[in-house]
Amino acid sequence: MADGGRRRRAFIGSFTAAGGPGVVTAAVHPHSGALALLESVDGVPDPSYLALAPGGRTLYAVSETADGAVAAYHVHDDKPRLAGPPVPVDASGPTHLSVFGGHVLTANYGSGSVSAVPVRPDGTPAPVPSGVLQHTGSGPHERRQRAPHAHQVQPDPSGRWAVSVDLGTDSVRVCTLQRGVPVLHREFALRPGSGPRHLVFHPDGRYAYVVNELTPTVTVCRWDAGTGTLRPLSETPVLPGAPVGDAYPSGIAVSPDGRFLWTATRGEDVLTTFTIEDDRLRRTATVPCGGHWPRALTESDGHLYAANERSGNITWFTVDVETGAPRYEGQVEIPAPSCIVFG
């Protein structure tokens, strides 16, 4: 049981188009971190990424479809309950979402944009987005970077800025909300062709780490919350040698104490551990992810969880407190999992 006797739960998104059950809840063992599946709910196509509202009573999901939508669920008990019909985001293929400034922000891969959907007092999204920030630009990768592809958007640790990562333009954009409309503050370039996918902040708020999908690396950046400025410092490969086949990094996570960083790489199907050394990373361990095509990676309470999309399982690992190295502990089977969050 979690503090106060409340059972700790995990919420798992999946691709219904690939046989996934929709949104799944699981109980989390308080010591081992093991997952026990509880309930699932469908009705929203491809709820591929999830985010909890502050307080943990409402769960948001993107519907990663050509039309693109946001859905809200009440999660007062073990079975999520859809809180009304999904709300369009006026964009295509949303892959990520977060809660910021009384809105749900979505990163829309297909259309290369960020949408802001207002949230009502009861936690449900309003039926019309208040604004969309369209990204522009391209990159050198002929197939993957012909246009913008926003892949993630999240608040910075100060709560002042929203930061979006664009795989198609090799850049990170920092924006604010003005009357509910996302407005660009500044855009920061990463190495051409790197294909940035996701970003995490160090717990101290001074660094950001960007995992790159098109070149299997992590870029360390200095973050200045006072000015909303991101400055790339160094880049480290996620693999100990040249890939033997496909190698597309996906998930990234940082330890709560700021000592370790982890990445997941699809194709190679491995998790990589780094020790954080100020403005650089030192790769220390690489282990199998326990499945195929780890789409997402999450740290929670001393454990790592990988959502292995193509093998249809969630695996979990205990993290060594001295080295940060993950040790495989177990798995549960879920078709086409894409995301896991904890509440």
N, C-alpha and C positions, 0 to 999 in steps of 0.2 A: 504494500500500500504506500502511496505517496504521503507527504506530510499532511496531517489532519485527517488521515484515514481515507482520503480520496485516491481511488485507483488510478495509476498512471497509464495513459493510453498512447498508442501510436496511430497515426492516420496515414493511409497509403493510397496514392493515386495510381491509376492504371489506364492503359489504352484499350477501350472497349472494342475498337475496330480490329484489334489483334486478339480478342477473346478475354480481355480483362473484365473483372466484375464491377468496375466503377470505383467508388470510394470504399475502402475497407478500414475497419477499426481492429485494433489488436491490443490486448493487455500486455503490459511490460513487467516482467518479473523484477522486483525491487533490487535484487542482488546480482543475479546472473545476466540481466538484460534480455533474457529470452522473450520471444514474442509468442502469444497465444491468440489465434484469430478469433474474433468475436462476431462481427456483423459486416454486411456489405450492402450498398445501395447503388442502383444504377439509375438510369433516367437522364443523365447528362452525358453526351458523347465525349469520350476521350478526356476525362478530368486528369490531365497529366501532371499538373503542379498544384500544390496546396499551400495555404498559409492560414494560420490562426489569428483571429482578432485579439487585441489586448484583452486579457481576462479569460480567454480560452473558451468562450461560450458560442462563438460563431466560427465556422470553418469556411474559407473561400477556396474555390477551384476555378482554374481556367478550363474552358472547353476548347481544346486544341484542334479546331476545325477550320475550314476555309472561311466560314462566316465569323467565327470567333466570338466567345461569350465568357461571362463570369457568372458563377453560381455560388449561392450561399447555403450553408447547412447549419441547422441547429444541432449542437453536439452536447446536449444536457445529459444524455445517457449513452449507452454503448452503440446504438444504431443512429447514424446521422440521418437527419430529416431535412429534406429539401425545403428551403424557406422561400418558395415561389419559383417562377420560371427563370431560367438563365437570362442575363441581361446582355445585349450586344455591346461589343467594345468598338464598333466602327473600324475594325481592322481585321487582318487575316492571320490565322495561325499563332495565337498567343501561346507562349511557352513558359511564362513565369509571371508571378504576381506577388505583390507585397502591399502592406497597409501603411499609408503615409498621409498625414495631414487631413484626416477625415475622409480619405478616398482609398479605393483599391486601384493600384497602378498595375497595368499589364504590359509586359514586353512582348511585342507582336513580331514574331520572326518572319512571317510571310510578307507582311507589308512594310516591315522595317520602321516601326513606330512605337511610341509609348502612349497608352490611353489612361485617362483618369476617370474613374467611375465613382460618383459621390456615394457615401454610405449614410443611410437613414439612421435615426436614433435607435431603432431596434436591431441594427446591424445588417440589414438587408441592403443590397445595392439598388440605387435609383435606376429607372428604366433607360435613361439616356446619358452617355458619357458627357462630362462637362468640357472635355477637350482632348485633343490628340496632338502629340508632338511628332511630326514626321521627320525621320532621319534622312540624310542625303549622303551620297558618296558611294564608293566601291573599293575593291581591293584587287591585287594582282592574280589571285587564284581564279582561273578562267571559269570554272563551273560553280564554285561556292560563293564568289564575291562579286558577282555582277551588279548587285544592288545591296542596300542596307538590309541587315537581318538582326534586329534587336533580340537578344537571347535572355537577358535578365534585367530586372530593375529592382532596386531596394534602397531603403534609407541608409544614410551613413550613421555611425554611432552617435553623433550629436543630435540627430533628428532634424537637422536643418536642411539637408540636401537629399535629393533622390539621385541615385547613380545608376546609369544604364550601360550595359555592355553590348556592343554591336559586333557580331562576327563578320559581317559583310564589309564593314568599313575600317576594321582594325583600330577601333577607337573606343574610348569610354567617355560618355557624356554626363555632365553634372547639370541638374536642373532644379528648379523650384516650382511651387504651385502659386499662381497668381489668379485669384478668384476661381480657383478650381481648375485652371488650365495649366498643363505642364509647359514651362518656359525654359529654354536653354540658357544656362549660365556660361559654361565653357565646354569645349570638346578637346580631349587629350588623345594624341596619336600614340599607338603602340607600333611595334615593328611590322612593316608591311608583310602581309601573307601569314601572320601568326594566327589569325582567326580567334580572337578572344571570345570565351563562352560564358564563364561565370567568375565572380569576384567575391572574396571574403575579406573582412577587416580584421586586423589584429585587435585583441581585447583592449589594448591601450589606446586605440583609435589613431595611432600615428602611421600605420602602414596598411596597405591593401595588397592582396595577392590575387592575380588574375591567371586562371588556367586557360591555356590556349589549345583550341581543338585542331587547327590545321597544322601546327608544328607542336609536337608534344612537349610543351614547356610550361613553366610558371614564371610570370613576370612579377617581380617585387617592386612596389611603388610606394613613394612617400605620400601621405595624405595630410593635407592641412585643412581642417574643418573650419578654421577661421576665415579662409579665403575661398574655400571650395576648389582647391587645387590638387591635382594628381600629377606626380612626377615619377616616371619609370626610372629604376635604379639598376636592376640586374635581371638576368633571365637564366633559368636553370632547367635542364632536361628532366623529364619525369621518369625516364627509363635509363637503365645502366648502360645500354648499348643501342645500336641501330635496331629499329623495329623489324621483325621478321615478316610481318604482314600489315594488316590494318592496325593503326594505333591512333585512336581519337579520344583524348582526354575529355572527361565529362564533368564529374563532381569534384568539389574541393571543400575541405573543412579544416578548421583550426581548433586547437585545444583551448579550453576555457582559461588555462593559465598562460597561454601564449607561447609555450615552449615548442609545440609540434604543429606540423601541417601535413595533411594527407590529400592525395588525389586518387581518382579512379580513372582507368584508361580502358576504353572499349577496344575490342579486337585482341589486344594483348591480354585483356581480362585480369588486370592486376590492380592492387592498391600499393601506392608508394608513400613512404614515410620520409619527412624532412624534419631536421632540427632547424629551428629559426635562430639565426645568428645576426641580429640587428638588421642590416639592409641586404642580407644574403640568406640563401637556403643551402643546407647541406643534406644531400640525399643519403639516407641511412639504411633503408630496408625496402624490399619489394616482395610482396606475397600475392598468391592467387586470390581472386575475389570470391571464389566459391561458386561461380556461375558464369554465365555468358552475357556480355554486353552490359556492364554496370553503368546504368544511365545516371544514377544519382548516388551521392554519398553524404551521410549525416552522422555527426557526432552527438552522443547524448549520454550523460552521466557515466563517463569512462568507457563507453562502448562505441564502436563504429558499425554502421548499418549500410549495406550496399543493396540497391534495388537493381537486380539483374534482369533486364527487360526480356532478352531472348531465351533465357533458360527458365524464366518464370519462377523466380524465387527471390526472397529477401534473406541475405546472410548477415550474421552479426559476429563481431569480434571483440574480445577484451583487449584493451590498450595497456601495454606495459608502462607503469608509472615512471620508470627510470629512462627507458629508451624511446617510448612512443610507438614501438612496434606492435601491430595488431596480431592477435592469435585467434584463429577461427574457433567458434564455439557452437554454432548451429544455424539452422535455416527453417523457413516456412515456405510453402509453395503458394504462389499467387501468379496467375497468368499475366504477362506483360506489365509488371510493375514499373513505375516511372518516377516515384517520389515517395519520401517518408518524412513526416514531421511528428513532433512529440508535444503532448500537452497534459 
